Amino acid sequence: MRLATIKKNGAEIAGIVTPKGVFPIAALNAAKGAAWSTDMMSLIQAGEIPGLTAWYNDGGRSELDNLPGLVPQEKVVYAPLYRNPKRIFGIGLNYVDHAGDIGSAAPTGFPGSFFKMADTLVGPGDEIKLPTLKEAQKTTAEAELGVIMGKDCRDVSEENWQDAVVGYTTILDMTEESILKGNDFVSGNPRYLCIVKNFPTFFSFGPELVTPDEVPDVLKLEVQSVHNGEVYAKNIVANMTHRPARLVSLHSSIQGWYAGDILSTGTPRAFHIQDGDMAECRIVGPDGFEMRPLLNPVVDLKKHPEKE
């Protein structure tokens, strides 16, 4: 099953993705006399998505075709999947190719990790705003596979890592690389990551939460960094230095997880973005599998201060 958050009547509401559009959970409740949570974060925190998925796979998919309330695709306006997660956790240099971009080696013992603030978060179609700070001269975008945690947990084993996961999504993670490189990061000093990762609009995710039953083998997914419609770089999850099973398990033994936490697993390669560009994350897989792409236009606030 696939879920999305859409904008309707001034609110951001959760819905089930269908071939024809998005079916709001509120409309499903009204038609069925059900009481599912109607926003994405509440669905996750209440642990309702597995049950909703079971209903969907056991006949609900076809039942939706005959229920009123569908928002047709041409009227869908996507929002971020949800806002204000407790934590956004990123993994740096998780593909060897990307590590080479900044003259560093991919971390092998522990992953290179960092936190992002929730107020960096935007959704599909929102503008990525390049900073006005004069030192900010080169912002890069990174397409990544996002793992969404489905419950509060600690000490998850690698064998059971998917028990803690409620879904997957597409992510664009931005970095102010000129500051990062200009402060000795290439010789191993990561202290500037908090600065370069946490400008407003530097984290976009959505439009779909894809439940694990649709992704039988995460390692076969291919993540594509797409710049102005052209694939800039791509790689498969199996080529990560630290695969999702280790990332979920290891960090569960350090800080633990809360339902709704987002794990951004690393990019095949970052690409330089400038005013007027379009940044995009695509994730595809075997047998025609694909997630709905995540696209964000780029605006340079140095050129357009009125948009700050």
C-alpha positions in Angstrom: 0.0 0.0 0.0 1.0 3.6 -0.6 0.0 6.6 1.5 0.4 10.3 0.9 -0.4 13.5 2.6 -2.3 16.0 0.5 -3.5 19.6 0.9 -7.3 20.0 1.1 -9.5 22.8 2.4 -6.5 24.4 4.2 -5.5 21.1 6.0 -2.9 18.5 5.4 -4.6 15.1 5.4 -3.5 11.5 4.9 -4.9 9.3 2.1 -4.4 6.0 0.3 -2.8 6.3 -3.1 -4.8 4.7 -5.9 -4.2 4.6 -9.7 -6.8 7.4 -10.0 -5.8 9.7 -7.2 -5.7 9.8 -3.4 -8.5 8.6 -1.2 -8.5 10.5 2.1 -8.6 8.4 5.3 -11.4 10.7 6.6 -13.5 9.7 3.6 -12.8 6.1 4.2 -13.9 6.5 7.8 -17.1 8.2 6.7 -17.9 5.5 4.2 -17.0 2.5 6.4 -17.9 3.8 9.8 -14.2 3.3 10.7 -12.0 5.4 13.1 -8.6 5.4 11.5 -6.4 8.4 12.3 -6.7 11.0 9.6 -3.2 12.5 9.6 0.0 10.6 8.8 1.9 11.2 12.0 -1.0 10.0 14.1 -1.4 6.9 11.9 2.3 6.1 12.5 2.4 6.8 16.2 -0.8 4.9 16.8 0.6 1.9 15.0 -2.4 1.8 12.6 -0.6 1.5 9.2 0.0 -2.3 9.4 -3.7 -2.9 10.1 -4.8 -0.5 7.4 -2.4 -2.3 5.0 -3.9 -5.7 5.9 -7.4 -4.3 5.1 -6.2 -2.9 1.8 -4.5 -6.1 0.7 -7.5 -8.2 1.8 -10.0 -6.6 -0.5 -9.9 -3.0 0.4 -7.9 -2.0 -2.7 -10.9 -2.9 -4.9 -13.4 -1.7 -2.4 -12.0 1.8 -2.7 -13.1 1.9 -6.4 -16.8 2.0 -5.3 -16.5 4.4 -2.3 -17.1 8.2 -2.5 -14.5 10.8 -1.7 -11.6 10.2 -4.0 -9.4 13.2 -4.8 -8.6 12.8 -8.5 -4.9 12.9 -9.5 -5.3 16.1 -11.4 -6.5 17.8 -8.2 -4.0 16.3 -5.8 -1.5 18.8 -4.2 1.1 16.9 -2.1 2.4 18.1 1.2 5.3 16.6 3.2 4.3 13.2 4.5 4.2 14.8 8.0 5.7 17.6 9.9 7.7 17.8 13.1 9.2 14.3 13.5 11.1 14.0 16.7 14.3 13.3 14.8 15.7 13.3 11.3 18.8 11.2 11.1 21.2 11.3 8.1 24.0 9.1 7.0 26.9 10.7 5.1 29.3 9.2 2.6 27.5 5.8 2.6 28.5 5.0 -1.0 32.1 4.9 -1.9 31.5 7.0 -5.0 30.0 9.9 -3.0 32.8 9.8 -0.5 35.3 10.3 -3.3 33.4 13.5 -4.4 34.7 15.3 -1.3 38.1 13.6 -1.2 37.3 11.3 1.7 37.0 7.6 2.4 33.7 6.0 3.1 33.4 5.3 6.9 33.7 1.6 7.5 33.5 1.1 11.3 30.7 3.4 12.3 28.6 5.3 9.7 29.1 9.0 9.3 26.0 10.3 10.9 24.3 13.7 11.6 21.0 15.1 12.8 18.8 17.5 10.9 16.2 19.8 12.5 12.5 19.4 11.8 12.3 23.0 10.7 14.4 22.2 7.6 11.6 20.1 6.3 9.6 20.8 3.1 7.6 18.7 0.8 7.1 17.9 -2.9 7.0 20.9 -5.1 8.2 23.3 -2.4 11.1 25.6 -3.1 14.6 24.7 -2.0 16.0 28.1 -1.0 19.7 28.7 -1.4 21.0 30.8 1.6 21.6 34.5 1.6 24.8 34.0 3.8 27.7 35.3 1.8 29.9 32.3 2.6 27.2 30.0 1.1 28.4 29.6 -2.4 27.7 26.0 -3.4 24.7 24.1 -2.3 24.3 20.5 -3.3 21.3 18.2 -3.4 21.4 14.5 -2.5 18.7 11.9 -3.5 18.3 9.3 -0.9 16.2 6.4 0.3 14.2 7.3 3.4 13.3 4.7 6.0 10.4 5.7 8.3 10.4 4.2 11.8 7.0 2.8 12.9 7.4 2.4 16.6 9.4 3.4 19.7 12.1 0.8 20.2 15.6 0.1 21.3 18.2 -2.7 20.6 16.6 -3.9 17.3 18.6 -6.8 15.8 19.8 -6.7 12.3 17.7 -9.8 11.5 14.5 -8.1 12.7 15.2 -4.5 11.5 12.1 -4.4 9.3 9.9 -5.0 12.4 10.7 -1.4 13.4 10.0 0.1 9.9 6.6 1.3 8.7 7.6 2.4 5.3 10.0 3.9 2.7 10.1 7.2 0.9 12.1 9.5 -1.4 14.3 12.2 0.1 16.3 15.2 -1.1 18.9 16.2 1.5 20.8 19.5 0.9 24.3 20.5 2.0 26.0 23.8 1.9 29.2 22.3 0.5 31.3 25.4 0.2 31.3 25.9 4.0 31.9 22.2 4.6 34.9 22.0 2.3 36.2 25.4 3.4 36.5 24.3 7.0 38.8 21.4 6.6 36.2 18.6 6.3 38.3 16.9 3.6 41.0 16.1 6.2 38.5 14.5 8.5 36.8 17.3 10.6 33.0 16.9 10.5 32.2 19.5 13.1 30.5 21.8 10.5 27.8 19.3 9.5 25.3 20.9 11.8 25.8 24.2 10.1 25.8 23.0 6.5 22.8 20.6 6.8 20.4 22.8 8.7 19.4 25.8 6.6 15.7 26.1 6.1 14.3 24.0 3.2 17.3 21.7 3.3 15.3 18.5 3.7 12.4 17.4 1.4 10.5 14.1 1.7 7.5 12.4 0.2 5.3 12.3 -1.7 4.6 8.6 -0.9 5.1 6.4 2.1 5.5 2.9 0.6 4.7 0.1 3.0 7.2 -2.8 3.4 5.0 -5.4 1.7 5.5 -3.5 -1.6 9.3 -3.7 -1.2 10.3 -7.4 -1.0 14.0 -6.7 -1.3 15.2 -3.3 -0.2 18.8 -4.1 -1.4 17.6 -4.2 -5.0 16.3 -0.6 -5.0 18.1 1.9 -7.2 18.4 5.5 -6.0 18.8 8.1 -8.7 20.1 11.7 -8.2 18.3 13.6 -11.0 19.3 17.2 -12.0 17.1 19.1 -14.3 15.5 15.9 -15.6 18.8 14.1 -16.3 20.1 11.2 -14.1 23.3 12.6 -12.6 24.2 9.5 -10.6 22.6 6.2 -9.5 23.4 3.2 -7.3 21.7 0.3 -5.7 21.1 -0.1 -1.9 23.2 -3.3 -1.9 26.3 -1.1 -2.6 25.9 1.0 0.5 28.8 0.7 2.9 26.3 0.5 5.8 23.1 -1.1 4.7 19.6 -0.3 6.2 19.6 -3.4 8.4 22.8 -2.2 10.1 21.8 1.4 10.2 18.5 0.7 11.9 20.0 -1.8 14.3 23.1 0.2 15.3 21.3 3.4 15.9 18.6 1.7 17.9 21.3 0.7 20.3 22.6 4.2 20.6 19.8 6.7 20.7 16.8 4.3 20.1 14.0 5.2 17.7 10.7 7.0 18.1 7.7 6.3 15.8 7.9 8.8 12.9 11.7 9.2 13.1 13.2 9.5 9.6 16.4 7.8 8.6 18.0 9.2 5.4 20.4 6.5 4.2 22.9 8.3 2.0 23.2 9.3 -1.6 24.9 7.9 -4.7 26.3 11.3 -5.4 25.4 15.0 -4.7 24.9 17.5 -7.5 25.3 21.3 -7.4 22.1 23.2 -7.6 21.5 26.8 -8.7 18.7 29.3 -9.1 16.1 27.9 -11.5 17.2 24.3 -11.3 14.9 21.3 -10.5 16.2 18.7 -8.0 14.7 15.3 -8.1 14.9 11.9 -6.4 13.8 8.8 -8.2 13.8 5.3 -6.7 13.1 2.3 -8.9 13.4 -1.5 -8.5 12.9 -4.9 -10.2 9.8 -5.8 -12.2 8.8 -2.2 -12.9 8.7 -1.0 -9.3 9.0 2.7 -8.9 8.2 5.3 -6.3 6.5 8.5 -7.3 9.4 10.9 -7.9 10.2 13.8 -5.5 10.8 17.1 -7.3 11.7 20.5 -5.8 12.5 23.7 -7.7 15.5 25.7 -6.6 15.5 29.5 -5.7 18.6 31.5 -4.8 17.7 33.9 -2.1 20.7 36.1 -3.0 18.8 36.7 -6.3 15.3 36.7 -5.0 15.4 38.1 -1.4 11.7 38.7 -1.6 11.2 34.9 -1.2 13.1 34.7 2.1 
